[in-house]
């Protein structure tokens, strides 16, 4: 297995450790979203928006191609030699997301894809209808739902804005070339994951009102930016590794890092090296309080460890070019910065603002992570993680809207 494919496997196991609800920044707290199909056919703008979201949300790390739409196997599903992803004794294989009618997503409507992303309902078992509730047995939500495997992080993505989920569906339906590749069926328990996704386990589908007991607003003038960052932190599932269950306030330890009681998700074994998720709260000695917003931005955009990177604007994404360190010290695998670096600048600044200004500091000193002597540089070569920005649309794996 290649180093990058190993990274992808590890990421797929990490990203679903715990779901994180997020609300649309344009909504009032607690306001529900309508999920009706957008009026009119998909547009080129919508397809390009969906492409950006698919890249930045690391779909290709499981479904093929990493974060590079020009890479072989882009979104075509797990290869035959891929061992699959284990979850509580069952094994899942990432599906073919290309619009092939027989082996991919071509046989599903945009609404069925939307329902999979918002409610976790398997498209092959869910009709092309608007789902009226997120609770099994309420409205027309199936009383015995057939859910996607927990490896698929729909639990976090369901809190993205409607427009974002419809854009992803539009890209998968209209922006990707169909590839004939039949992926083996995934395994699952008899209840089709219903016990994993019971409402009392995964929480509500709207973030609690801000601020919770674990949050604060240090600069009232930046409230809107902090709320945007909160939505992004939640929908990108940061708490899945860094602590706090499904949303701020639901459980102690929101974003405060690895703890001994976190059991299997308190440490990630990457070959001979142990990685411990850091304390992201703004505590001055054990968390992020000693780092500037720019240092956090540089960590998300370039993967550079804030403890070893000064508060300066980085002028290149290639080691040794501009003022990018020639021997960079990267964040440890499985931090998914290779995908998140494709987020817009404003999104990354919003995340930094929330971590600095919207979270209460927690004193929790996390064990230092191990790592290879080159600080992961051989894993994160430009050839391995693809270019920044992403290659122009369409690549040989994509197609323009017809």
Residue pairs with C-beta under 8 A, 6 or more apart in sequence:
1 9
3 378
3 379
3 384
4 66
4 379
4 384
4 385
5 82
7 61
7 333
7 334
7 379
8 60
8 61
8 62
8 66
9 82
9 83
9 85
10 268
10 270
10 333
10 334
11 58
11 61
11 62
11 333
11 334
11 336
12 61
12 62
12 85
12 94
12 151
13 85
13 86
13 151
13 334
14 240
14 241
14 268
14 334
14 336
15 58
15 153
15 237
15 240
15 336
16 87
16 150
16 151
16 152
16 153
16 155
16 237
16 240
17 237
17 240
17 241
17 265
18 237
18 239
18 240
18 244
18 245
18 246
18 265
19 153
19 155
19 156
19 202
19 203
19 237
19 240
19 246
20 155
20 156
20 159
20 233
20 234
20 235
20 236
20 237
20 238
20 239
20 240
20 244
20 246
20 247
21 156
21 158
21 159
21 203
21 204
21 205
21 206
21 207
21 234
21 246
21 247
22 156
22 159
22 160
22 207
22 230
22 231
22 232
22 233
22 234
22 235
23 29
23 31
23 159
23 206
23 207
23 231
23 234
24 33
24 160
24 161
24 162
24 231
25 161
25 224
25 227
25 228
25 231
26 161
27 33
29 206
29 207
29 208
29 209
29 210
30 206
30 209
31 206
32 206
33 161
33 162
34 162
35 114
35 118
35 130
35 131
35 162
36 130
37 110
37 111
37 114
37 130
37 166
38 46
38 163
38 166
42 110
42 170
42 173
42 174
42 401
43 170
43 401
44 400
44 401
46 166
46 167
46 170
46 171
47 167
47 170
47 171
47 174
47 175
47 401
48 171
48 175
48 393
49 163
49 164
49 167
49 170
49 171
50 167
50 168
50 169
50 170
50 171
50 172
50 175
51 69
51 171
51 175
51 393
51 398
52 342
52 390
53 160
53 164
53 167
53 168
53 171
54 60
54 75
54 168
54 171
54 172
55 67
55 69
55 339
55 342
55 390
56 67
56 339
56 340
56 342
56 343
57 157
57 236
57 339
58 67
58 336
58 338
58 339
58 340
59 75
59 97
60 66
60 67
60 68
60 69
60 71
60 74
60 75
61 67
61 336
61 339
62 78
62 85
62 94
62 151
62 152
63 75
63 76
63 77
63 78
63 94
63 95
63 96
63 97
64 71
64 72
64 73
64 74
64 75
64 76
64 77
64 78
64 79
64 94
65 71
65 72
65 73
65 74
65 75
65 76
65 397
66 338
66 385
66 386
67 338
67 339
67 342
67 385
67 386
67 390
68 74
68 385
68 386
68 387
68 390
68 391
69 390
69 391
69 393
69 395
69 397
69 398
70 386
70 391
70 395
70 396
70 397
71 386
71 397
73 79
73 179
74 98
74 176
74 395
74 397
74 398
75 96
75 97
75 98
75 172
75 176
75 179
75 397
76 96
76 97
76 98
76 104
76 179
76 181
77 93
77 94
77 95
77 96
77 97
77 103
77 104
77 181
77 183
78 84
78 93
78 94
78 95
78 183
78 184
82 93
82 94
84 91
84 92
84 93
84 186
85 91
85 92
85 93
85 94
85 149
85 151
87 149
87 150
87 151
88 150
88 189
90 149
90 186
90 187
90 188
90 189
91 186
91 187
92 149
92 151
92 152
92 186
92 187
92 188
93 183
93 184
93 185
93 186
94 151
94 183
95 104
95 105
95 183
96 103
96 104
96 105
96 179
96 181
96 182
96 183
97 104
97 105
97 172
97 176
98 104
98 105
98 106
98 172
98 176
98 177
98 178
98 179
98 181
99 105
99 106
99 172
99 173
99 174
99 176
99 178
100 106
100 178
100 179
100 180
100 181
101 107
101 178
102 180
102 182
103 179
103 180
103 181
103 182
103 183
104 178
104 179
104 181
105 113
105 123
105 172
105 173
106 173
106 178
108 123
108 124
109 128
110 166
110 169
110 170
110 173
111 128
111 129
111 130
111 169
112 123
112 126
112 127
112 128
113 123
113 168
113 169
113 172
113 173
114 165
114 166
114 169
115 121
115 123
115 126
115 131
116 122
116 123
116 126
116 148
116 154
117 154
117 157
117 158
117 160
117 165
117 168
117 169
118 131
118 134
118 154
118 157
118 158
118 165
119 131
119 134
119 141
119 145
119 154
119 158
120 145
120 147
120 148
120 152
120 154
120 155
120 158
120 197
121 131
121 142
121 145
121 146
121 147
121 148
122 146
122 147
122 148
122 192
125 146
126 142
126 146
129 140
131 139
131 140
131 141
132 139
132 140
132 141
133 139
133 140
133 141
134 141
134 158
134 199
134 205
135 141
135 199
136 142
136 143
136 144
136 145
136 194
136 199
137 143
144 191
144 192
144 194
145 192
145 194
145 197
146 192
147 192
147 193
147 194
147 196
147 197
148 154
148 193
149 186
149 188
149 193
150 193
150 196
150 197
153 237
153 240
155 197
155 202
155 237
155 246
156 234
156 235
156 236
156 237
156 240
157 165
157 235
158 205
159 205
159 206
159 207
159 231
159 234
159 235
160 235
174 399
174 401
174 402
175 393
175 394
175 398
175 399
175 400
175 401
176 397
176 398
176 399
177 396
177 397
177 398
177 399
189 195
195 201
202 246
203 245
203 246
203 247
203 250
204 247
207 230
207 231
207 234
207 247
207 248
208 247
208 248
208 249
208 250
210 217
210 226
210 227
210 230
210 248
210 358
211 217
211 358
212 248
212 249
212 254
213 249
213 360
214 244
214 248
214 249
214 252
214 254
214 359
214 360
214 362
215 230
215 248
215 249
215 254
215 358
215 359
215 360
216 357
216 358
216 359
216 360
217 223
217 226
217 357
217 358
218 356
218 357
218 358
219 226
219 357
222 353
222 357
225 349
225 350
225 353
225 354
226 350
226 353
226 354
226 357
226 358
227 354
227 358
228 347
228 350
228 354
229 350
229 351
229 352
229 353
229 354
229 355
229 358
230 248
230 354
230 358
232 343
232 347
232 350
232 351
232 354
233 239
233 255
233 351
233 354
233 355
234 247
234 248
236 340
236 351
238 255
238 280
239 245
239 246
239 247
239 254
239 255
240 265
241 265
241 268
241 277
241 334
241 335
242 255
242 256
242 257
242 258
242 277
242 278
242 279
242 280
243 253
243 254
243 255
243 256
243 257
243 258
243 259
243 262
243 277
244 250
244 251
244 252
244 253
244 254
244 255
244 256
245 251
248 254
248 359
253 259
253 362
253 364
254 281
254 359
254 362
255 279
255 280
255 281
255 355
255 359
255 362
256 279
256 280
256 281
256 287
256 362
256 364
257 276
257 277
257 278
257 279
257 280
257 281
257 287
257 364
257 366
258 266
258 267
258 276
258 277
258 278
258 366
258 367
259 266
259 364
260 266
266 276
266 277
267 274
267 275
267 276
267 367
268 274
268 275
268 276
268 277
268 333
268 334
269 275
270 332
270 333
270 334
272 370
273 332
273 369
273 370
273 371
273 372
274 367
274 369
274 370
275 332
275 333
275 334
275 369
275 370
275 371
276 366
276 367
276 368
276 369
277 366
278 287
278 288
278 366
279 286
279 287
279 288
279 362
279 364
279 365
279 366
280 287
280 288
280 355
280 359
281 287
281 288
281 289
281 355
281 359
281 360
281 361
281 362
281 364
282 288
282 289
282 355
282 356
282 357
282 359
282 361
283 289
283 361
283 362
283 363
283 364
284 290
284 361
285 363
285 365
286 362
286 363
286 364
286 365
286 366
287 361
287 362
287 363
287 364
288 296
288 306
288 355
288 356
289 356
289 361
291 306
291 307
292 311
293 349
293 352
293 353
293 356
294 311
294 312
294 313
294 352
295 306
295 309
295 310
295 311
296 306
296 351
296 352
296 355
296 356
297 348
297 349
297 352
298 304
298 306
298 309
298 314
299 305
299 306
299 309
299 331
299 337
300 337
300 340
300 341
300 343
300 348
300 351
300 352
301 314
301 317
301 337
301 340
301 341
301 345
301 348
302 314
302 317
302 324
302 328
302 337
302 341
303 328
303 330
303 331
303 335
303 337
303 338
303 341
303 380
304 314
304 325
304 328
304 329
304 330
304 331
305 329
305 330
305 331
305 375
308 329
309 325
309 329
312 323
314 322
314 323
314 324
315 322
315 323
315 324
316 322
316 323
316 324
317 324
317 341
317 382
317 388
318 324
318 382
319 325
319 326
319 327
319 328
319 377
320 326
327 374
327 375
327 377
328 375
328 377
328 380
329 375
330 375
330 376
330 377
330 379
330 380
331 337
331 376
332 369
332 371
332 376
333 376
333 379
338 380
338 385
338 386
340 348
341 388
342 388
342 389
342 390
372 378
393 400
394 400
